């Protein structure tokens, strides 16, 4: 068996999740794991040893032992910049500054901080699905944003990385990121014919796993789309259902197709070079759709993962419930981040016309859970709402009935047709400890997409002000 060691230490206990028979019980027993030996595929997997008896490749990854250790913060802010500081091949601060000088100049528009790429670039046709992380050091802060993009000559989405010094002005790349100091496209759809993610991929959440013995490892949960088209039998043909969601501002009702999607996992040490981690599903996904009349039998999308404790990870995802004719958000739970137990649909909260989707769940400084989510109106237009829960499992309540962020009323605004794919980041500065930033995807009436940012008024999440 070929092995890749993320950090070489002695006496590390490993578990081969393909060979071991680990039974997961609903009683949720406590279990401490030092590291996990998982199957690995992709360009990041460099064999440390080989065996002619097996073609499997594996990756030794550290699992966080405590959610309070440095490097893991469910509010999307960490107190160390692992991507740069832990990488001996990364660029220096001076080199990063020179990259910023080559950044795209964003056209001024209220809230817009990231627009389409240059003509001919990998993201010149569409951008969206922002996953933003803020790394705070002693003398500076650095921002990283993973997002999906699409070129003009393709119908497939890929995942890219942009960097920033303030979360407002971003540096991006026009092609593939070739080294740890570069930005651009970092992950493409799978070339394996049997995989679940052969057509498109979109990022959903980034979890930074670390402990005192290991350097940080990025865990990217993403949505993978295949070419398999599914049809919701028994639902109204007038329903506006698409997967993945596309933009048809003139006539939304006649262009919907539903392609099967499943959640995937990839790992990296620098946020740029990725190894896909194969789940138990035959396609490599970490979770399968429901069976029969289950509410999530069509597809699973936007897996958002929160680390509650060392052996308790929660995944929030959405699907379309054919019975109710609405999008809905469900939950799954895991002890290792790779094997998941479904808990069911979150009910009794979201009564929006066509439901809710694309949940982004974080924990605030008080330990409560906040969920920013996408509300879908009857005409397909989207807005953003916020709910809260004391434990992240149940008792979710809206902070207010009306959405927190609506599309611009100006018909010519860059996000006048819809706002969604929310990503909350808490600003733990000395003077802004209660402030939150909301990154989101926006759509204009011309079909162009962009990524915007809005800022809360202190700890008040009922209303966000678009960045100007």
N, C-alpha and C positions, 0 to 999 in steps of 0.2 A: 504494500500500500504506500502510495506517495503521500508525504506529509509536508505541510508548510507551517512553520512555527512563527507566530506573530511576535512572540517574545520568548527567548530561550531561557528557561529556568529549570531547576531540578525539582523532582518530587511533585510535579503537577499532575493532578488526577484528571484523566480525560474520559469522555463518554462518546462512543461511536453511535450516533443516533440511528444509523442504518442497521447496525448489528444488535444493539442492545434492545431489550424489551422493557422499556420504561412505561409503566402504566400510570396514566394521569387520572386522578379521582376528583370528583366534585367537592370532596371534603377539604381539598387544598392543603395537603401536608406540607410542612416546612422542609426545605431542602437547600443546602448550601452547595454551590458549584464553583469550583475554582476555574475551570475552563471546559470547553466543549469541543469535541472533535466532530466536525461537520463536513459533509460532502462539498466539494468545491469544483467549480468550473469557471473558465474565463481566463483572460490574459494575465490577471493578477496572480494566478496560482503558479508559482514556480516550484517545481518539485525539489524537496530537500533530500529525498532518498527515493529509490524506485524499486519496484518489484515486478518480475515477469509474471507472477501469479495473479496479479490484480491490476485492473486499469482504473480503479477508483482513485480519485484525488480528494484529499481532505484538508481542512484548514483548522488549526488550533486557535480558538478565539477566547479571550477572557470574558467572563460574565461578571457584571458589576455585583459586588457583595453588599453594597449599601447605597440607597438612593441619595444619601446625604454626602457621599464622598465627592471630592472635587472632580469636575468633568462631566457631571450629569445633573442637569437642571431641566425640569419639565416645563419651565416657562420660556424655553428656547434661548436661554442665556447661560453661558458657562464662563468660569473665571480663568480659563487658560485657553490659549490658541494652540490646540494640538496639531492642527493641520500644517502649520508652518514651523512652530518651535520644535516639534518632535521629529521633523523630517530633515535629515542632514543634507539632502539634495535640494532643499527648497531655496527660493531666491532670497536675497537679502532685502532689507527694508528699502534700500536705494533702488534695487531692481524692481520692487513692487511699485515704487513711485513712478518709475519710467513707464511701466505698463499702464498706470492710471492716466498718464499723459496721452495715451492712444485710445482712451475710452470714447465711446460714442457720445455725442452731445445730444441730450434728450430735448426734444421740442417742448417748449413750455406749455403745460396744460395742467389745470388744477388736479392734484393728486397723482399725476403720472410721473413715475420715476424710472420706468424701464419700458422702452418701446420695441418695435420690431427691429431686427438686425439689418445690416447693410444688404443691399441687393446682391444675391448670389451666396449669402452666408447660410449656415445651417438652420438659422432661426428667423429667416426673413419673411416667412409667410404667416407664422402664428407663434405666440408665446403665452405661457400660462402656468398654472399649478405651482406657485412660488412656495418653496420651503426655505425659510430664512433662519439662520443661526448667527448669534452674536457671541464673539469670544472677547473677553475682557482681560487684558494683561495689566501689568503694573503701570505702564506708561502710555498705553494705547489700546484701542479696540479695533477689531477687524470683523467684518461681516462677510458671510458666505450665503449665496442663494443658489439652490438647485431648482431648476425649472424645466418645463418641456418646451421644445421648439420644433419647427417644421420648415423645410425649405420649399421653394416654389414648385419644384419638379417632383414632389413626393406627396403621398397621402399618409406617411408614417411619422409619428412623433418620436423624438429622442430626448435624452436628458442632458442638460448642460449645467455648467457652473459659472457664476459671475462673482466677483469680489468687490468689496467696498471698504472704505475707511470710516464711513459715517452712516451707512445704510440708506443713503439717498443717491449718491453719485456712484454709479456702478461701472466696473471694467468687465468687458466680455471679450470672447474670442469669436472669430468668424468661421473657424474650422475645428477640427478635433484638438483637444488639449493633449499635447504630446509628452509633457513632462510635469513634474510636481509643481513647477512654477508657472505653468500656463493655465489659461482659462479657455472655455469653449465647450464643445460637445464632449461628454465624458462617458456616455453609455448609450448604445444603440439597441434596437430590438434584436432578439436572439436569432441566430442563423440555423438553429436546430429545428428541423421540421416538426418534431414532436412537442416542442415547447409551447407553453401557454402565452408567450409574449413575442410572437413572431411578427406582428403587424405594427404595434405601437407600444410605447411605455411612457408613463407619466409618474413623477415623484409624488409621494404622499407624506412621508415623515422621515426625519433623520434622527436617530438615537445615537448618542455618543457613549460608548461603553468603555469604562476605564477602571483601574484600581491602582494601588500603590506599586504593584509588581510589573504592570504592563503599560506600555504606551497606549494611547487612545486608539480605538477602532470605531470607524463609522459604520453604522447599520442603516442601510437605506431600504425602507419599505416602499414599494411602488406598485402601481397597477399595470398589469400586462394584458394586452389585447391580442386576440387571435382573429383569424379570418372566419371563424364559425359564427354564422348569424343565427340568432334565436328569435322566436316569435312568441309574444305573450298571448297564449290561447285564452279566449274568454274575455279579454279586455276590449275596451272601445277602440275602434280604429282611429278615432279623432284625438286620442291622447297624444300628447307631445312627449314621446319617450325616445331618447337617443343614448347610445353608449358606444364609443365615447361621445360626449356632448360636442356638437359643432355649432357653428353660427350661421343662421339663415335669417337675417333681419327682415327680409321682405316677405317671406312665406315660410314660417317655421313648421306648419302643420303637415306639409307634404314631403318632407325630406328626412324623416326619422328612420334610422336603422339601429338595431340593437345587436352589437357584437359581443360575444362572450368575453368576459374579463375575469381575472383572478389576481390575488395579491402575491407579490414576490419579494424576495429579500436578496440584497447584495451587500458585500462588505468591502471596506477599503481602509487603508492607513493614512491616506492623504486627501481623500475626497475626490480624487480624480481617476485613479486606476481601480477598477472594481472587479470583484469575483462574485458571480452569481452563486447563491447557496440553494441547492436543490431541496425542496420540501418533500414530504411524504407522498404528495400527489404524483401520479405518473407523468404529468407535464412539468414537474418541477415547482409548482406553486406550493405555498405554505398552507393554503386553505381552499377547500372546494365549495362549490355552490350547494344549496340544499337540494333535496330530492322531492319528487312528486309535487305537492301543493305548498311546499315550504315557501315562506315569504321571500327568501333569497335564492330561489331556484333558477333565476335568469342569469345573473352575474353577480360578482362581488367587486366593488370598486373603492378607491380612496382609502386604503388601510392606514389609519392614524394610530400609532402606538405610543403609549405612555408607560413609563417605568414607575410603578407604585412602590415596589420594594425589590429586594434582590431576587426573589423567586415569584414575583407577581407582576406580570406585564399585561396590559389591557389594550386590545385592538378595537377601534371604532371604525366601522365601514358602512357603506350604503349599498342598497339594491333597490329594485322596483317591485313592490308587492302587487301582484296581478289581482289579488282579491279585493284590495281597497282602491286600486288604481292610483297609488301614490308612491313616491320615493320614501324610503324610510331608512333609519340608522339602526344598526345592530351592534352587538358586542361579542367579542371572543376573549378568552383568557389563556395565558400561557405561563409556564414556569421557566422556560428557556428561550423564548422568543421565536421558536421554530415550530413547535407543536402546539396547536391551538384547540381549545374547547369552546364551542359556541354557547353563548348565554341567552341568545334570543334578541328580539327586537325591542328597542326602547319605545314604550307606548305611553299613552296618556299625557303627552306633552305637546307634540307638534301637530297642529291642525291646519297648516298652510294648504292652499288649494291643491297643489300637486305634490305636496310633501316637502321633505328636507333631505339634504345630502351633503357630502364633503365636509364631515365634521373635523374640526381642529380642536383638540382637547389639550389643555395645559393646566398646571397647578400654580396658584398664586402663592404669595409669601405666607398667607395664612393657612395653607394646606388644603383649601377648597379647590374644586375642579371647575374650570370654565370651559365652555364649549362654544366656539364660533362655528356657524353652519350656514349653508346656502339654502335659502327659501326659494321654492319654485312656484310661480304664479300660474294661473290657468292658461295664460297666453305664452308661457315659457320664459318670461322675463324673470330674472333672478335678483335677489337682494340678500343681505347678510343679517342674521340674528345672533343673539348671544343668550346662553342659558348657564345655570350654575347648579352644582351638586356638592353636598358635603363629603361624599365618598367616591364619586365617579361611577358608581354602579347603578344607583336608583335615585329617586327623589329629585329628578331634574326639573327645574322650573325656569321659565323665561324671566329675564330681568325686566322685560317690558313686552307688551303685546306687539307694538310696531317694530319693524326692523331697525337695527342699529345703523346700517349703512344702506342707502338707496341709490339707484342709478341717478346720474346727473339729470336735472330737468331740462337742460339745454339739449335740444335735438341734435346739435352738432358737437356735443361733448364726446370726448374719447371713450367714456364709459356710460353713455346714455341708454344703451340697450340692456345692460345687465352688469352686475358685480357679483363675484363669487370666489370660490377656492380660497377661503380666508386662512391667514396664518398670523397668530398672535405672538408678539414678542414683548416681554416685560422689560422696561428700562430700569435697571437697578443702579442708576447713578445716584450720587449723593444728593443732588438737587431734583432728581426726577424718579424717586423710588417708587412712586405710585403710578407713573405714566405707562401707558401701553401703546404699542404701535400695531396697526393692523395692515398687513400686506394682503393684496387681493388681485385677482385677475378682472380686467374690465373689457367690455365689448362696446364698440361704437356702431352707429347706424350704417356705416359703410362696411361693416364686417371686420374691421381691423381690431386686433387685440393688443393689450398692453398690461403692464403690472403697475399697480398704484399703491399708495401708502396713505393711511389716515392715522391721526393721533388722538388719543383720549384726553379728556379734561381731568387730569389727575387719575384717581382710581374710579371715576365715573365711566362705566362702559356702556351707558345708555345712548351716548351719542359720540361719534368720532368726527373730527374735523379733517378734511382732506389737506394733505401737505401742499403748501404754496411756496 
